[in-house]
Amino acid sequence: MNPISTEAERAVDGALAPSARRPARGERRAARTRAAILDAAERAFRVDGYRGTKVEDVAEAADVAIGSIYSHFGSKDGLYHALAERSVELFAAYMAQAYTDDRTPLEQVLAAGDTYLRFHLEHPGAFRFLAFDGVETAPIEDDAVRARISDRIEQLIERFRQQIQAAIDSGEARPLDARQLSRFLWGAWNGVIALSLRPDRMALSDDEVAACIQTGRRLVLEGLVAPAARDAAGDAKARLVRVDSPPDPA
């Protein structure tokens, strides 16, 4: 059993315990409205950028009254900040899919690359909040929101570093600096996926991004795997696995 995964699962269970009661009908309706607004805003900010997005257009796309947006989020900035925070938590749910006990520690490290790709393909608007300082470089001016997002991303990178260290400690991976490697891979994935956002001929299609990430995963596997974790033919025993998307929140 993966001790890192077990510890994370206990933390999640503890966080969820106080809210075990079934939400009332009004709360469920409000949650659906909030989610619909955020989904519409994610699409709008991705297509039109922060400055080009109008609250009226988001309301129309979400099929809600403009007042509902102000009621839930207070302002356009509030909507933008809430979307940024949701994007980070959504990415955390995707990353958790890579860390499962049916995979070896090294396979979990490599699975994180597939998870990162899947998150981009399924939520391209949300990805921009991770790779850049928001859409169209619009700053997140609320210091508390910025701090929460930064703290959460740092937690995710640290969790990834721990998984790399677990692969090293198990003898599957060569004894490299886990912190440096975690940041290199994070930056490499961001860089490849960011090429899909270019407005010129350097832009990559989603298929090209997927092919690049897959090639990178193979290179990382061959460069990272320890001699003792290879078979008689010299090939890595670890698999390059595909990761399922997380279930939609209830």
FIFIFI-893755 format. One line per field, with one value per residue (C-alpha): x, y, z; residue in three letters; residue number from 1. Coordinates in steps of 0.001 Angstrom, whole numbers, m for minus. Layout:
BEGIN
c1 = c(X / ...)
c2 = c(Y / ...)
c3 = c(Z / ...)
rest = c(Ala / ...)
nr = c(NUM / ...)
//
This chain:
BEGIN
c1 = c(0 / 1220 / 1680 / 1485 / m1881 / m3202 / m2280 / m3925 / m7085 / m7333 / m7036 / m9786 / m12023 / m11511 / m12311 / m15514 / m16788 / m18461 / m20507 / m21888 / m25523 / m27459 / m27813 / m31325 / m33091 / m32418 / m28726 / m28532 / m30261 / m27872 / m24890 / m26144 / m26635 / m23160 / m21612 / m23474 / m22230 / m18633 / m18805 / m20088 / m17460 / m14659 / m15664 / m16109 / m12767 / m11007 / m12523 / m12785 / m10244 / m10914 / m11344 / m13538 / m15922 / m19189 / m21232 / m24350 / m22937 / m21994 / m25517 / m27054 / m24763 / m25529 / m29263 / m29490 / m30416 / m27571 / m28528 / m27685 / m24072 / m23809 / m25630 / m23197 / m19948 / m20423 / m18701 / m16890 / m13663 / m15328 / m16460 / m12962 / m11394 / m13883 / m13157 / m9427 / m9873 / m12194 / m9662 / m6960 / m9235 / m10363 / m6744 / m6122 / m8927 / m7310 / m3880 / m5325 / m6296 / m2595 / m1782 / m3421 / m2127 / m2454 / 562 / 4169 / 5635 / 7361 / 4218 / 2371 / 4994 / 4590 / 802 / 844 / 1971 / m1050 / m3275 / m1893 / m2590 / m6122 / m6882 / m5810 / m7807 / m10995 / m10697 / m8551 / m9909 / m9082 / m5559 / m4645 / m5045 / m2327 / 130 / m254 / m1428 / m4977 / m6502 / m5058 / m2544 / m5306 / m3951 / m5665 / m5651 / m7232 / m4252 / m6142 / m7303 / m3835 / m2329 / m4825 / m4161 / m397 / m525 / m2653 / m410 / 2632 / 901 / 280 / 3897 / 5096 / 2817 / 4376 / 7869 / 6980 / 5892 / 9177 / 11029 / 8957 / 10027 / 13654 / 13355 / 11745 / 14712 / 12643 / 14121 / 17680 / 18821 / 18188 / 17100 / 13340 / 12665 / 14524 / 12910 / 9400 / 9851 / 11426 / 8544 / 5940 / 7565 / 7989 / 4322 / 3245 / 5530 / 4333 / 662 / 1165 / 2251 / m1383 / m2280 / 30 / m1682 / 846 / 2119 / 4057 / 752 / 223 / m3054 / m4404 / m3229 / 270 / 322 / m725 / 1985 / 4647 / 3619 / 3636 / 7123 / 8270 / 6865 / 8828 / 12010 / 11477 / 10821 / 14013 / 16101 / 14689 / 14336 / 17084 / 19091 / 17577 / 14075 / 14777 / 14056 / 16550 / 16281 / 17116 / 13608 / 11849 / 9436 / 7217 / 4268 / 3162 / m449 / m3432 / m5445 / m9217 / m10801 / m12209 / m15955 / m18099 / m18872 / m22279)
c2 = c(0 / 3485 / 5320 / 8710 / 7893 / 6465 / 9627 / 11821 / 9705 / 10031 / 13812 / 13877 / 11635 / 13901 / 16992 / 15455 / 14023 / 17182 / 17655 / 14120 / 15285 / 15382 / 18973 / 20400 / 20909 / 24639 / 24058 / 21595 / 24069 / 26833 / 24525 / 23675 / 27354 / 28203 / 25385 / 26460 / 30027 / 28880 / 26574 / 29421 / 31799 / 29316 / 29175 / 32943 / 33822 / 31277 / 32647 / 36377 / 36876 / 38665 / 42121 / 40968 / 38924 / 40565 / 39454 / 39682 / 37139 / 34750 / 35002 / 34271 / 31275 / 29897 / 30590 / 32573 / 36115 / 38621 / 39102 / 35451 / 36088 / 39058 / 37118 / 34211 / 36023 / 39722 / 41042 / 40089 / 39957 / 37698 / 35384 / 35330 / 34562 / 31782 / 30246 / 30340 / 28560 / 25964 / 25318 / 24477 / 22149 / 20478 / 19897 / 18390 / 15906 / 14958 / 14522 / 12247 / 9844 / 9199 / 8099 / 4693 / 1593 / m658 / 1179 / 1153 / 4406 / 5132 / 4348 / 6900 / 9532 / 8876 / 8697 / 12290 / 13375 / 11704 / 13282 / 16739 / 16212 / 14967 / 17977 / 20324 / 18491 / 18370 / 21774 / 24037 / 27171 / 25911 / 24943 / 28572 / 29407 / 26868 / 27667 / 31444 / 34221 / 33879 / 34381 / 37092 / 37761 / 39379 / 39554 / 38057 / 41170 / 39700 / 38863 / 36221 / 34441 / 34619 / 33186 / 30307 / 29411 / 29617 / 27485 / 24844 / 24638 / 24348 / 21478 / 19692 / 20093 / 18899 / 15850 / 15116 / 15510 / 13025 / 10529 / 10923 / 10396 / 7269 / 5906 / 6625 / 5072 / 1928 / 1394 / 1909 / 5322 / 6535 / 8635 / 12088 / 15282 / 14811 / 18522 / 19579 / 16823 / 17693 / 21306 / 20352 / 18038 / 20580 / 23231 / 20884 / 19865 / 23488 / 24474 / 21818 / 22440 / 26213 / 25792 / 25005 / 28564 / 30313 / 32459 / 31616 / 28645 / 27412 / 26439 / 22725 / 20900 / 18804 / 15662 / 17122 / 18115 / 14583 / 13067 / 15352 / 14549 / 10830 / 11063 / 12967 / 10314 / 7626 / 9660 / 10286 / 6595 / 5512 / 8208 / 7770 / 4010 / 2364 / m594 / m2927 / m2057 / m3267 / m6708 / m9099 / m7225 / m3925 / m2504 / m743 / m2917 / 72 / 709 / 3944 / 3881 / 5936 / 7667 / 8004 / 11387 / 11981 / 11519 / 14599 / 16077 / 15065)
c3 = c(0 / m821 / 2523 / 831 / m755 / 2516 / 4416 / 1778 / 1841 / 5643 / 5314 / 2696 / 4808 / 7805 / 5772 / 4440 / 7713 / 9087 / 5877 / 5651 / 5841 / 2587 / 1320 / 1299 / m2019 / m1985 / m1356 / m4244 / m6538 / m5497 / m6077 / m9580 / m10376 / m9104 / m11162 / m14306 / m13886 / m13380 / m16412 / m18574 / m17175 / m17860 / m21527 / m21770 / m20177 / m22405 / m25614 / m24866 / m22093 / m18837 / m20340 / m23201 / m21070 / m20057 / m17070 / m19232 / m21691 / m18882 / m17464 / m20859 / m21447 / m17982 / m18435 / m15215 / m14290 / m14041 / m10424 / m9727 / m10671 / m8329 / m5616 / m5797 / m6591 / m5834 / m8956 / m12144 / m10146 / m7596 / m10373 / m11827 / m8454 / m7722 / m11110 / m10441 / m7113 / m8641 / m11393 / m8868 / m6896 / m10113 / m11052 / m7606 / m8269 / m11578 / m10015 / m7322 / m10115 / m10806 / m7261 / m6937 / m5176 / m8240 / m9710 / m8622 / m7269 / m10598 / m12580 / m10444 / m11248 / m14966 / m14683 / m13438 / m16908 / m18510 / m15862 / m16623 / m20320 / m19698 / m17506 / m20298 / m22970 / m20902 / m19193 / m21373 / m19729 / m16250 / m17302 / m17929 / m14261 / m13475 / m16234 / m16183 / m13908 / m15145 / m18565 / m20812 / m17986 / m15890 / m12349 / m9330 / m7185 / m4050 / m1850 / 128 / m3031 / m4561 / m1366 / m1256 / m4892 / m4473 / m1331 / m3054 / m6113 / m3864 / m2047 / m5345 / m6461 / m3052 / m3313 / m6704 / m5245 / m2519 / m5156 / m7021 / m3750 / m3095 / m6492 / m5621 / m2165 / m3600 / m5923 / m9088 / m9894 / m10002 / m6989 / m8422 / m6677 / m6353 / m5845 / m8983 / m11035 / m9848 / m10936 / m14251 / m15154 / m14010 / m16178 / m19148 / m19147 / m18836 / m21688 / m24117 / m23406 / m23593 / m27220 / m28033 / m26997 / m29434 / m32102 / m34834 / m36838 / m33819 / m32202 / m31589 / m32018 / m29167 / m30978 / m31299 / m27636 / m26660 / m28860 / m27370 / m23803 / m24571 / m26090 / m23038 / m20719 / m22557 / m22311 / m18599 / m18013 / m19781 / m18117 / m14625 / m14176 / m12124 / m13524 / m10926 / m12189 / m15747 / m17191 / m18793 / m22094 / m20388 / m20708 / m17832 / m15897 / m15092 / m17411 / m19022 / m17868 / m18925 / m16222 / m15975 / m15437 / m11949 / m11511 / m11786 / m8364 / m7072)
rest = c(Met / Asn / Pro / Ile / Ser / Thr / Glu / Ala / Glu / Arg / Ala / Val / Asp / Gly / Ala / Leu / Ala / Pro / Ser / Ala / Arg / Arg / Pro / Ala / Arg / Gly / Glu / Arg / Arg / Ala / Ala / Arg / Thr / Arg / Ala / Ala / Ile / Leu / Asp / Ala / Ala / Glu / Arg / Ala / Phe / Arg / Val / Asp / Gly / Tyr / Arg / Gly / Thr / Lys / Val / Glu / Asp / Val / Ala / Glu / Ala / Ala / Asp / Val / Ala / Ile / Gly / Ser / Ile / Tyr / Ser / His / Phe / Gly / Ser / Lys / Asp / Gly / Leu / Tyr / His / Ala / Leu / Ala / Glu / Arg / Ser / Val / Glu / Leu / Phe / Ala / Ala / Tyr / Met / Ala / Gln / Ala / Tyr / Thr / Asp / Asp / Arg / Thr / Pro / Leu / Glu / Gln / Val / Leu / Ala / Ala / Gly / Asp / Thr / Tyr / Leu / Arg / Phe / His / Leu / Glu / His / Pro / Gly / Ala / Phe / Arg / Phe / Leu / Ala / Phe / Asp / Gly / Val / Glu / Thr / Ala / Pro / Ile / Glu / Asp / Asp / Ala / Val / Arg / Ala / Arg / Ile / Ser / Asp / Arg / Ile / Glu / Gln / Leu / Ile / Glu / Arg / Phe / Arg / Gln / Gln / Ile / Gln / Ala / Ala / Ile / Asp / Ser / Gly / Glu / Ala / Arg / Pro / Leu / Asp / Ala / Arg / Gln / Leu / Ser / Arg / Phe / Leu / Trp / Gly / Ala / Trp / Asn / Gly / Val / Ile / Ala / Leu / Ser / Leu / Arg / Pro / Asp / Arg / Met / Ala / Leu / Ser / Asp / Asp / Glu / Val / Ala / Ala / Cys / Ile / Gln / Thr / Gly / Arg / Arg / Leu / Val / Leu / Glu / Gly / Leu / Val / Ala / Pro / Ala / Ala / Arg / Asp / Ala / Ala / Gly / Asp / Ala / Lys / Ala / Arg / Leu / Val / Arg / Val / Asp / Ser / Pro / Pro / Asp / Pro / Ala)
nr = c(1 / 2 / 3 / 4 / 5 / 6 / 7 / 8 / 9 / 10 / 11 / 12 / 13 / 14 / 15 / 16 / 17 / 18 / 19 / 20 / 21 / 22 / 23 / 24 / 25 / 26 / 27 / 28 / 29 / 30 / 31 / 32 / 33 / 34 / 35 / 36 / 37 / 38 / 39 / 40 / 41 / 42 / 43 / 44 / 45 / 46 / 47 / 48 / 49 / 50 / 51 / 52 / 53 / 54 / 55 / 56 / 57 / 58 / 59 / 60 / 61 / 62 / 63 / 64 / 65 / 66 / 67 / 68 / 69 / 70 / 71 / 72 / 73 / 74 / 75 / 76 / 77 / 78 / 79 / 80 / 81 / 82 / 83 / 84 / 85 / 86 / 87 / 88 / 89 / 90 / 91 / 92 / 93 / 94 / 95 / 96 / 97 / 98 / 99 / 100 / 101 / 102 / 103 / 104 / 105 / 106 / 107 / 108 / 109 / 110 / 111 / 112 / 113 / 114 / 115 / 116 / 117 / 118 / 119 / 120 / 121 / 122 / 123 / 124 / 125 / 126 / 127 / 128 / 129 / 130 / 131 / 132 / 133 / 134 / 135 / 136 / 137 / 138 / 139 / 140 / 141 / 142 / 143 / 144 / 145 / 146 / 147 / 148 / 149 / 150 / 151 / 152 / 153 / 154 / 155 / 156 / 157 / 158 / 159 / 160 / 161 / 162 / 163 / 164 / 165 / 166 / 167 / 168 / 169 / 170 / 171 / 172 / 173 / 174 / 175 / 176 / 177 / 178 / 179 / 180 / 181 / 182 / 183 / 184 / 185 / 186 / 187 / 188 / 189 / 190 / 191 / 192 / 193 / 194 / 195 / 196 / 197 / 198 / 199 / 200 / 201 / 202 / 203 / 204 / 205 / 206 / 207 / 208 / 209 / 210 / 211 / 212 / 213 / 214 / 215 / 216 / 217 / 218 / 219 / 220 / 221 / 222 / 223 / 224 / 225 / 226 / 227 / 228 / 229 / 230 / 231 / 232 / 233 / 234 / 235 / 236 / 237 / 238 / 239 / 240 / 241 / 242 / 243 / 244 / 245 / 246 / 247 / 248 / 249 / 250)
//
